[in-house]
């Protein structure tokens, strides 16, 4: 499936560019929404939950935003990849385009938005006086593993959603549960220890907590969390590639 990927760089670039321009085409503020959206969400959640958890969490706005950005990236990227085949059905029926390119371009497009939103995170850190620890350079490790996980999940969902449209509705419910199971706006210490064990099995929580340790708390990445996240991400990625290869030629018949 990926043996000629180097030859498809131009196509990938054009697909990502198309997604960016189509999203903001009729918007007055355009790409600025990539800045305003996480900022507005942070303001609302901080106003609501800082009274409950503000004393337990140092610099609550940075704590919340650092987790929310990662969750939003996972949520948007996997859903974009999931819908990528159906969304481009008319094009796939007219000309030959490697189907996996649509899933990959959806993830890359959301990754661009994710990088843009990082400006907000660093801006909030400056405004709130949060320290910039040297461990921030390790923050790329959980992010890289998260991207690999997203590619795998996206490929699996793209295949499943092509055959069963109900997958989209079920996945919406799943991501809602995932949000509350990722400790975005509360410290994990407030939940019972038995529930905490379940949380640690959530790879998105592993990415969020490791990223927070590096960026917010100035702690080097926990090797056990990184190892678990890496094993989970590469396993799902391998499953995604195998599944997509199995059904690649049949997908066009289902859309």
C-alpha positions, 0 to 999 in steps of 0.5 A, a space after each residue: 500500500 505504501 510502496 510508492 508513497 514517495 511518489 504521492 507527496 504532491 498529491 498529499 500536499 494538494 489534498 491537505 491544501 484543499 481541506 484547508 481552503 475549503 474549511 475556511 473559504 466562507 469564513 470571515 476570520 478564516 484560519 484565525 478560528 484555529 486560534 480562537 476555538 481552543 482559546 474560547 473553549 479554554 476560557 469557558 472550561 476554566 471559568 466553570 471548573 477552576 473553582 472546583 479544581 483550581 486549588 488542586 491543579 497549579 495553573 489550571 488554564 495551561 493544564 486544561 488546554 494542554 490536554 484539550 488540544 491533544 484530545 481535540 487532535 485525536 478526535 478530529 483526525 480519527 473522525 476525518 480519516 473515518 469519513 474520508 472514503 465516503 466523503 470522496 466517493 464521487 472522485 474515487 468513482 471517476 479517477 484512480 487515486 490511492 484510497 489511503 491518501 484521503 485518510 492520510 491527508 485528513 490526519 495531516 490536515 488536522 495535524 496542521 491545525 493542531 500545530 497552529 493551536 500550539 501558539 495559543 498554548 504557549 501564549 497562555 503559558 506566557 500570560 499566566 506566567 507558567 514556567 517553560 521547563 527544559 523538559 518541554 523538548 521531550 513533549 514531541 515523543 508522546 505527540 509522535 506516538 499519538 500521530 502513529 496511533 491516529 493513523 492506525 485508528 483512522 485506517 481501521 475506521 475508514 474501512 469499517 465506516 465504508 461498510 457500516 455507516 453506523 460506525 460513525 454514530 457509535 464512534 461519536 459515543 465512544 469519543 465522548 466517553 474517551 474525553 471523560 476518561 482522559 482527565 482533561 479538566 480534572 486531576 486523575 487523583 479524584 477518581 477511585 484507584 480502581 478507576 485510575 487503573 482503567 484510565 492508565 489503559 487509555 492510550 490517549 490519556 497516556 499521551 496527554 499525561 506524558 505531554 503534561 508532565 513534560 510541558 506543564 510539570 517539568 518532569 521527564 517522560 515516564 518510561 512505562 507510559 511511553 513504552 505502553 503508548 508505543 506498543 499500543 500505537 504501533 500495534 494499532 498502526 500495523 492492524 490498520 495497514 493490514 486491514 486496509 490492504 485486505 479491503 483496499 480493492 473492495 472499498 470502491 464497490 461499497 461507496 
